[in-house]
Every structure is written in structure tokens, then in C-alpha cells.
């Protein structure tokens, strides 16, 4: 009889250490840049490629490795590489797959930082990005070429919580691989859903990336990113990380270890609050529309139920008065915090045209589905009656 896997909550708290052992209950912080050798034979072992010799914390660190192992366990994956930020994780993972002359196939609705990396940086390295309409994923086969090395997408998308049919995307990429007789690595930004609500590897993706600053960290007090996948795929990611230098800090790893102990509790409460808040705001006369995958009014509600185990804690509202109306609502909130991030236990609001999607043309905003009157809401863990009351009084000021 196959042994039952521990629950996500248990894996988040204990990782693989589900056995008696002598040692600290809380992860120690190995706040060191370098490591003492017992003798020069350690240097010889390192030079010969022994991965167990600690040399320098840009390469590896016990605190960081402990968190990497725990995140891999949470994802039912083989390995994780932890980074200093979400963008360090995304950019390094992508540069470990593509090189000059290669092509990337991506859906267009992306976090602004990822999109600007595609738009402003990758062309300097001779890498081309082609966008496929998520409503016409069958076009993947026609748009892909023998030079296509990566398919990238995020779902739900930032900030409009639009969904990509991930099962269909994988199927279409497989067809493109067969047609062009090449491997196309598939990578999913899973930040909005988190591992609690979406399993990229069960769907068929090769790599998952997350901004660990968000739900993994959960307390608005750290920056980190993670790439999760097989040991084989992450070997190259880890090698490129050594050169680019976006390594995770051991103290940040310690904070993540702390945060993971309450991961499921936090994110589940935040998800419940998001649903209740979305339902309440949908009824307010000053709100033009509410986008939340858990609402029956969301155009992809059925797809969300198919590929997600929960609907997440991110929602978007569009208010009357355009960007000025959005600013007035954000400035009138007392419980929710006007700040440019997400995933923390505090409810955070931001105006996408001023934050995640700043410095984009009208055409680019339209491609991302972003309008001036939108407010992105990251539901926190506060009392739901307090949150609903806070948004109502702010909207009433319009």
C-alpha cells in the first residue's frame, strides 16, 4: 500500500523532517559569506565538483538550502532554487533556457516587470518574444518555430486575474514540439494562485516560478523568489544564478521558514476574505465591475474550478471616475493599505497604471486588459466585516 503523502500544511511546517532528531526547532541563520575548511582537501573536493563542500554563500548556504528543500516538498517537486527577488528568479530561469537567436512564446497578460524584461532587456541578448492569444492557444503550433525554446505564462494574471487554460496550453505546446522536433520548456508564474490553489506540475509544466515576497513570505518584510522543478532543469538555473548573483540572503530564508509555518492558515483566510469582499463590492453602485475567479460573473469561472483548487486572494475592481476615482478610493481607505505589493496579511490596494503597469503605452495597457479606473486588491487576513465596511465608506466618497 502506497504511503499517504503528508498534507500541505504539514509539509510547509516540517518539510521532509518527519522523524525524531536532535536539533533546534527553528531554522538557524547561517549569516556568513564564506566557510572554514577543515583542511585544503575540502578545496580539492570542491574543485573536483563535490556539491557538498560549502565554499561561498552565493553558491549555497545551509539556511537557504533548508527552505529550498521545504518549498520543493510543498510542490511535490525534486528541487527549488531560492533567489533574492521574484524578478531575479524569473530572469535567471529564463536566461538559463534561452540564448541569442532563440525565441520565447508567451501569453500577453503578464506582471509588468516580466513584460518589461521581455520588451526592454531580452532584445539586447538577441532573444525574440512572440505573444499568443490565450483565447486562441491552437495558434501555438503556427507561431512556434524550431528556434522556440520556452513557453511562458502566468495564471491568474496580474492584475486582471484573467486565466489561461493551462491544460490546453500544455497540449498545444506538445504539438509544437512534435512539429518542430525540439523541446520547448514550459514555465508558469504561479504567484497569484500559490501552491495552495494550483499545482503546475500536475498540469504538466516543467518549471514554476513564484515571487516568494508575496504569499510564501506573507508579511511584507522580505524580498525573495523561487524556481521549482526537476533537479535536471534546475542544475542550469543554479549555474546561471552563480554568474548573475541574485542569490537569496540567509536572513530572508529564515523569515521564509517562519512564514511557511502559517502558510496554509494565512492564505486560506485571505482567500475566504477575497470571496466575501468580491461579493460585497459587486453590489456597490460605484463599482463598474469586479473581477474575481470565484465569482460566477467571472468569464472564466468554470475554468478556474477546473484547474485551481481554490480561487486565491487577488481581486480587481473598476470604479467610476477613471484614475482619479481610483485614487480617491485608495486614499480614503483606513483598514486597507495603499501600497504596491501583494500577498501579505495586510489588505493592500494599488492602481495598476501607477504601479505594476506603469510606463506602458495605451496599446500595451489594452493588451494587458488594464484600464485607468482599476484598483488591484490583495485581500489580507483582517476581520471581513472591517474590510467590507472600509471599502464601502471609501466608495461612498466618490
C-alpha positions as semicolon CSV with decimal commas, in nm:
position;residue;x (nm);y (nm);z (nm)
1;X;0,000;0,000;0,000
2;X;0,140;0,339;-0,103
3;X;0,219;0,565;0,191
4;X;-0,008;0,869;0,202
5;X;0,168;1,197;0,142
6;X;0,155;1,446;0,431
7;X;-0,080;1,742;0,388
8;X;0,041;2,074;0,250
9;X;0,024;2,230;0,597
10;X;0,246;1,955;0,740
11;X;0,494;1,982;0,452
12;X;0,507;2,361;0,488
13;X;0,587;2,335;0,861
14;X;0,818;2,031;0,870
15;X;0,945;1,978;0,515
16;X;1,098;1,631;0,494
17;X;1,195;1,613;0,862
18;X;0,906;1,396;0,975
19;X;1,115;1,194;1,219
20;X;1,272;1,240;1,563
21;X;1,607;1,418;1,562
22;X;1,814;1,632;1,795
23;X;1,845;1,995;1,694
24;X;1,683;2,338;1,700
25;X;1,307;2,369;1,638
26;X;1,360;2,696;1,449
27;X;1,587;2,722;1,145
28;X;1,933;2,859;1,238
29;X;2,058;3,160;1,043
30;X;2,393;3,086;0,880
31;X;2,481;3,455;0,838
32;X;2,814;3,400;0,673
33;X;2,961;3,486;0,336
34;X;3,225;3,212;0,336
35;X;3,306;2,884;0,514
36;X;3,602;2,749;0,707
37;X;3,773;2,444;0,553
38;X;3,885;2,163;0,779
39;X;4,192;2,144;0,554
40;X;4,284;2,210;0,193
41;X;4,141;1,875;0,090
42;X;3,799;2,046;0,107
43;X;3,917;2,289;-0,158
44;X;4,032;1,995;-0,370
45;X;3,694;1,826;-0,333
46;X;3,520;2,148;-0,435
47;X;3,748;2,191;-0,737
48;X;3,660;1,835;-0,840
49;X;3,289;1,918;-0,831
50;X;3,177;1,787;-0,491
51;X;2,848;1,971;-0,426
52;X;2,860;1,900;-0,051
53;X;3,153;2,132;0,020
54;X;3,038;2,474;0,142
55;X;3,253;2,746;-0,011
56;X;3,064;3,072;-0,053
57;X;2,706;3,178;0,020
58;X;2,645;3,295;-0,334
59;X;2,677;2,928;-0,427
60;X;2,494;2,768;-0,136
61;X;2,405;2,826;0,227
62;X;2,253;2,585;0,485
63;X;1,967;2,823;0,577
64;X;1,880;2,877;0,213
65;X;1,905;2,507;0,129
66;X;1,667;2,417;0,410
67;X;1,400;2,648;0,268
68;X;1,464;2,528;-0,087
69;X;1,405;2,170;0,025
70;X;1,084;2,267;0,205
71;X;0,944;2,454;-0,097
72;X;1,025;2,160;-0,322
73;X;0,841;1,931;-0,081
74;X;0,539;2,162;-0,080
75;X;0,526;2,146;-0,460
76;X;0,590;1,768;-0,474
77;X;0,893;1,863;-0,684
78;X;1,253;1,749;-0,687
79;X;1,427;2,079;-0,626
80;X;1,400;2,455;-0,573
81;X;1,642;2,742;-0,625
82;X;1,578;3,042;-0,399
83;X;1,656;3,395;-0,519
84;X;1,681;3,748;-0,383
85;X;1,356;3,856;-0,555
86;X;1,081;3,731;-0,782
87;X;1,232;3,907;-1,083
88;X;1,573;3,756;-1,007
89;X;1,405;3,415;-1,016
90;X;1,215;3,485;-1,340
91;X;1,503;3,648;-1,528
92;X;1,758;3,386;-1,423
93;X;1,528;3,095;-1,503
94;X;1,457;3,238;-1,849
95;X;1,823;3,312;-1,924
96;X;1,909;2,955;-1,824
97;X;1,682;2,831;-2,104
98;X;1,733;3,078;-2,391
99;X;2,036;3,228;-2,564
100;X;2,100;3,455;-2,863
101;X;1,881;3,364;-3,160
102;X;1,625;3,175;-2,953
103;X;1,256;3,257;-2,931
104;X;1,002;3,263;-2,648
105;X;0,630;3,204;-2,687
106;X;0,422;3,378;-2,420
107;X;0,071;3,485;-2,340
108;X;0,049;3,868;-2,336
109;X;-0,109;3,940;-1,996
110;X;0,189;3,939;-1,759
111;X;0,320;4,111;-1,449
112;X;0,460;4,444;-1,566
113;X;0,815;4,363;-1,456
114;X;0,815;4,041;-1,659
115;X;0,669;4,217;-1,963
116;X;0,927;4,497;-1,946
117;X;1,205;4,236;-1,912
118;X;1,073;4,078;-2,232
119;X;1,033;4,416;-2,404
120;X;1,344;4,605;-2,291
121;X;1,611;4,352;-2,195
122;X;1,580;4,030;-2,394
123;X;1,614;4,201;-2,735
124;X;1,961;4,314;-2,626
125;X;2,054;3,946;-2,597
126;X;1,906;3,857;-2,935
127;X;1,602;3,680;-2,789
128;X;1,263;3,730;-2,952
129;X;0,928;3,706;-2,771
130;X;0,612;3,621;-2,964
131;X;0,272;3,654;-2,798
132;X;-0,010;3,406;-2,842
133;X;-0,371;3,498;-2,768
134;X;-0,481;3,284;-2,469
135;X;-0,822;3,256;-2,637
136;X;-0,653;3,100;-2,943
137;X;-0,393;2,867;-2,798
138;X;-0,419;2,647;-3,107
139;X;-0,203;2,915;-3,271
140;X;0,096;2,793;-3,065
141;X;0,187;2,541;-3,334
142;X;0,185;2,805;-3,608
143;X;0,367;3,070;-3,403
144;X;0,637;2,837;-3,271
145;X;0,948;2,772;-3,480
146;X;1,249;2,541;-3,445
147;X;1,409;2,830;-3,252
148;X;1,133;2,837;-2,988
149;X;1,285;2,719;-2,659
150;X;1,038;2,842;-2,397
151;X;0,665;2,880;-2,340
152;X;0,592;3,124;-2,056
153;X;0,264;3,231;-1,899
154;X;0,104;3,332;-1,572
155;X;-0,240;3,239;-1,447
156;X;-0,425;3,407;-1,285
157;X;-0,271;3,713;-1,447
158;X;-0,152;4,030;-1,279
159;X;-0,358;4,245;-1,231
160;X;-0,676;4,140;-1,411
161;X;-0,699;3,784;-1,266
162;X;-0,758;3,652;-1,616
163;X;-0,697;3,280;-1,658
164;X;-0,504;3,087;-1,919
165;X;-0,633;2,737;-1,998
166;X;-0,319;2,568;-1,873
167;X;-0,411;2,212;-1,976
168;X;-0,482;2,334;-2,329
169;X;-0,159;2,535;-2,334
170;X;0,047;2,228;-2,245
171;X;-0,132;2,020;-2,509
172;X;-0,068;2,281;-2,780
173;X;0,299;2,319;-2,683
174;X;0,339;1,942;-2,709
175;X;0,201;1,961;-3,063
176;X;0,450;2,236;-3,147
177;X;0,735;2,027;-3,003
178;X;0,636;1,733;-3,219
179;X;0,601;1,951;-3,529
180;X;0,941;2,118;-3,490
181;X;1,120;1,824;-3,326
182;X;1,255;2,031;-3,043
183;X;1,200;2,062;-2,669
184;X;1,006;2,368;-2,555
185;X;1,045;2,426;-2,181
186;X;0,716;2,528;-2,018
187;X;0,727;2,778;-1,731
188;X;0,437;2,909;-1,520
189;X;0,436;3,212;-1,291
190;X;0,228;3,071;-1,007
191;X;0,249;3,374;-0,776
192;X;-0,119;3,476;-0,773
193;X;-0,251;3,123;-0,719
194;X;0,031;2,992;-0,497
195;X;0,088;2,623;-0,443
196;X;-0,219;2,616;-0,217
197;X;-0,454;2,671;-0,510
198;X;-0,269;2,548;-0,822
199;X;-0,029;2,262;-0,899
200;X;0,176;2,343;-1,211
201;X;0,340;2,001;-1,223
202;X;0,016;1,805;-1,208
203;X;-0,094;2,014;-1,507
204;X;0,227;1,933;-1,692
205;X;0,459;2,235;-1,661
206;X;0,835;2,184;-1,642
207;X;0,913;2,483;-1,417
208;X;0,719;2,701;-1,174
209;X;0,830;3,045;-1,061
210;X;0,698;3,244;-0,767
211;X;0,769;3,578;-0,613
212;X;0,830;3,448;-0,262
213;X;0,794;3,808;-0,146
214;X;0,419;3,753;-0,177
215;X;0,224;3,459;-0,030
216;X;0,528;3,249;0,061
217;X;0,670;3,538;0,269
218;X;0,330;3,673;0,358
219;X;0,430;3,951;0,600
220;X;0,554;4,233;0,372
221;X;0,900;4,215;0,529
222;X;1,121;4,028;0,282
223;X;1,217;4,001;-0,084
224;X;1,267;3,660;-0,243
225;X;1,183;3,446;-0,544
226;X;1,179;3,076;-0,621
227;X;1,215;2,849;-0,921
228;X;1,082;2,497;-0,872
229;X;1,123;2,190;-1,092
230;X;1,335;1,882;-1,159
231;X;1,697;1,855;-1,049
232;X;1,800;1,829;-1,414
233;X;1,628;2,152;-1,520
234;X;1,739;2,339;-1,209
235;X;2,104;2,242;-1,248
236;X;2,140;2,500;-1,526
237;X;1,927;2,754;-1,336
238;X;2,159;2,722;-1,036
239;X;2,466;2,758;-1,254
240;X;2,338;3,078;-1,418
241;X;2,238;3,209;-1,074
242;X;2,602;3,188;-0,965
243;X;2,702;3,417;-1,252
244;X;2,416;3,667;-1,224
245;X;2,440;3,681;-0,846
246;X;2,074;3,702;-0,747
247;X;2,127;3,463;-0,457
248;X;1,894;3,453;-0,157
249;X;2,005;3,605;0,172
250;X;2,018;3,364;0,471
251;X;1,816;3,601;0,690
252;X;1,544;3,620;0,423
253;X;1,549;3,240;0,416
254;X;1,498;3,238;0,793
255;X;1,199;3,471;0,756
256;X;1,052;3,248;0,485
257;X;1,093;2,943;0,708
258;X;0,898;3,130;0,976
259;X;0,629;3,230;0,726
260;X;0,578;2,880;0,588
261;X;0,464;2,760;0,929
262;X;0,144;2,962;0,884
263;X;0,126;2,949;0,503
264;X;-0,192;2,745;0,467
265;X;-0,369;2,921;0,754
266;X;-0,287;3,266;0,616
267;X;-0,365;3,206;0,252
268;X;-0,686;3,017;0,324
269;X;-0,813;3,304;0,542
270;X;-0,710;3,558;0,278
271;X;-0,892;3,357;0,011
272;X;-1,210;3,346;0,219
273;X;-1,188;3,723;0,270
274;X;-1,136;3,780;-0,103
275;X;-1,452;3,589;-0,189
276;X;-1,663;3,774;0,070
277;X;-1,520;4,111;-0,034
278;X;-1,577;4,040;-0,404
279;X;-1,941;3,951;-0,341
280;X;-1,996;4,267;-0,136
281;X;-1,824;4,502;-0,382
282;X;-2,014;4,354;-0,676
283;X;-2,328;4,509;-0,527
284;X;-2,189;4,861;-0,478
285;X;-2,327;5,121;-0,724
286;X;-1,989;5,299;-0,762
287;X;-1,818;4,978;-0,876
288;X;-1,839;4,919;-1,251
289;X;-1,715;4,561;-1,233
290;X;-1,545;4,312;-1,005
291;X;-1,305;4,052;-1,141
292;X;-1,251;3,751;-0,915
293;X;-1,229;3,390;-1,040
294;X;-1,453;3,271;-0,756
295;X;-1,748;3,481;-0,872
296;X;-1,997;3,322;-1,111
297;X;-1,984;3,651;-1,303
298;X;-1,616;3,597;-1,386
299;X;-1,600;3,498;-1,755
300;X;-1,366;3,207;-1,674
301;X;-1,526;3,084;-1,352
302;X;-1,572;2,733;-1,494
303;X;-1,206;2,718;-1,599
304;X;-1,098;2,832;-1,253
305;X;-1,292;2,545;-1,097
306;X;-1,127;2,303;-1,340
307;X;-0,760;2,393;-1,293
308;X;-0,749;2,553;-0,949
309;X;-0,829;2,403;-0,609
310;X;-0,922;2,748;-0,475
311;X;-0,967;3,096;-0,619
312;X;-0,688;3,288;-0,445
313;X;-0,685;3,618;-0,259
314;X;-0,645;3,861;-0,550
315;X;-0,933;4,059;-0,697
316;X;-0,973;4,363;-0,916
317;X;-1,237;4,632;-0,920
318;X;-1,302;4,910;-1,169
319;X;-1,460;5,221;-1,022
320;X;-1,635;5,525;-1,164
321;X;-1,424;5,833;-1,233
322;X;-1,126;5,668;-1,400
323;X;-0,783;5,704;-1,241
324;X;-0,895;5,999;-1,028
325;X;-1,180;5,793;-0,888
326;X;-0,943;5,503;-0,820
327;X;-0,701;5,737;-0,639
328;X;-0,981;5,884;-0,426
329;X;-1,097;5,539;-0,316
330;X;-0,742;5,427;-0,232
331;X;-0,676;5,749;-0,038
332;X;-0,999;5,710;0,161
333;X;-0,931;5,360;0,292
334;X;-0,844;5,320;0,660
335;X;-0,804;4,943;0,712
336;X;-0,670;4,851;0,370
337;X;-0,323;4,987;0,293
338;X;-0,232;5,182;-0,021
339;X;0,093;5,002;-0,112
340;X;0,247;4,843;-0,421
341;X;0,272;4,477;-0,333
342;X;0,051;4,180;-0,256
343;X;0,023;3,856;-0,060
344;X;0,076;3,999;0,289
345;X;-0,158;3,956;0,585
346;X;-0,247;4,324;0,543
347;X;-0,502;4,404;0,273
348;X;-0,315;4,607;0,010
349;X;-0,452;4,814;-0,276
350;X;-0,277;4,964;-0,576
351;X;-0,364;5,134;-0,903
352;X;-0,209;4,927;-1,185
353;X;-0,146;5,222;-1,422
354;X;0,064;5,376;-1,143
355;X;0,228;5,056;-1,019
356;X;0,258;4,714;-1,183
357;X;0,182;4,851;-1,532
358;X;0,344;5,192;-1,519
359;X;0,534;5,320;-1,825
360;X;0,319;5,134;-2,074
361;X;0,154;5,280;-2,382
362;X;-0,222;5,281;-2,428
363;X;-0,183;4,991;-2,671
364;X;0,021;4,791;-2,420
365;X;-0,232;4,859;-2,143
366;X;-0,509;4,742;-2,374
367;X;-0,311;4,424;-2,450
368;X;-0,291;4,359;-2,076
369;X;-0,657;4,447;-2,023
370;X;-0,571;4,733;-1,786
371;X;-0,785;5,049;-1,759
372;X;-0,720;5,370;-1,558
373;X;-1,005;5,314;-1,310
374;X;-0,883;4,975;-1,192
375;X;-0,783;4,900;-0,833
376;X;-0,598;4,579;-0,758
377;X;-0,686;4,436;-0,417
378;X;-0,476;4,182;-0,229
379;X;-0,710;4,057;0,041
380;X;-0,547;4,024;0,381
381;X;-0,641;3,837;0,696
382;X;-0,827;4,115;0,880
383;X;-1,182;4,079;1,003
384;X;-1,404;4,063;0,697
385;X;-1,668;4,299;0,837
386;X;-1,397;4,559;0,891
387;X;-1,277;4,522;0,533
388;X;-1,621;4,540;0,375
389;X;-1,710;4,844;0,584
390;X;-1,383;5,013;0,492
391;X;-1,434;4,971;0,117
392;X;-1,796;5,079;0,139
393;X;-1,714;5,407;0,314
394;X;-1,430;5,476;0,067
395;X;-1,652;5,407;-0,235
396;X;-1,929;5,620;-0,089
397;X;-1,695;5,922;-0,114
398;X;-1,694;5,904;-0,494
